[in-house]
Amino acid sequence: MGDEALARELSRRGITNQRVLEAIASLDRSQFVPAAERVAATSDQPLPIGYGQTISQPYIVGFMSQALGVEPGERILEIGTGSGYQAAVLSRMGAEVYSIEILPELAAQARERLQQLGLGRIHLRQGDGSRGWPEAAPFDAVVLTAAPKQVPPDLLGQVRVGGRLLAPVGEREELQQLVLVRRTADGGAVERLLSVRFVPMTREAPRLC
């Protein structure tokens, strides 16, 4: 059973991309949250998923998926798998998704969950997302679901020229901006979309030896 009512609510709130709405309607968000949170799974709010992390508000997932302008067959790199919900939406939109999660527990849970859903075009890796997935680059788009202080140049460098990078950027949660960067031959053109609040992007501690 999918979330058709949730998709209708997002449509009323201004999500117009039909493939985004169909992808959200085809999924059951309650499968992506802990049992204690399932009663609120179809509400338009972020929810805790453990380990200090959250599943994003459905409107934000829809907005970001729409802003990326994903086309079927595109290769998308996601930084911050979390519960796997954003990756599942992108997959249902026809993308091939490469997703990286730094927390081993969440990575293992997402892998099992997405396998159970039969989403075969999602490649998962546990590790430091700030390094990207260079051997699979270039990507048509990169999306971050955790906030760096600034757009990571290593990740922008893994986007093909003409591709997109979408990220919440800011040093504090209350001061973040969702930005869309269109990769150019000599850098990127930045468009600020809206104010958001995401958990900070984390990196692996540097090795001393």
HELIX and SHEET records of a PDB file:
HELIX    1   1 GLU A    4  ARG A   12  1                                   9    
HELIX    2   2 GLN A   18  SER A   26  1                                   9    
HELIX    3   3 ARG A   29  PHE A   32  5                                   4    
HELIX    4   4 ALA A   35  ALA A   40  5                                   6    
HELIX    5   5 PRO A   58  LEU A   68  1                                  11    
HELIX    6   6 TYR A   85  ARG A   92  1                                   8    
HELIX    7   7 PRO A  104  GLN A  116  1                                  13    
HELIX    8   8 GLY A  129  ARG A  131  5                                   3    
HELIX    9   9 PRO A  134  ALA A  136  5                                   3    
HELIX   10  10 PRO A  153  LEU A  156  1                                   4    
HELIX   11  11 GLU A  173  LEU A  175  5                                   3    
SHEET    1   A 2 LEU A  47  GLY A  50  0                                        
SHEET    2   A 2 GLN A  53  ILE A  55 -1                                        
SHEET    1   B 7 ILE A 122  GLN A 126  0                                        
SHEET    2   B 7 GLU A  96  GLU A 101  1                                        
SHEET    3   B 7 ARG A  75  ILE A  79  1                                        
SHEET    4   B 7 PHE A 139  LEU A 144  1                                        
SHEET    5   B 7 VAL A 159  VAL A 169  1                                        
SHEET    6   B 7 GLN A 176  THR A 184 -1                                        
SHEET    7   B 7 GLY A 187  VAL A 196 -1                                        
END                                                                             
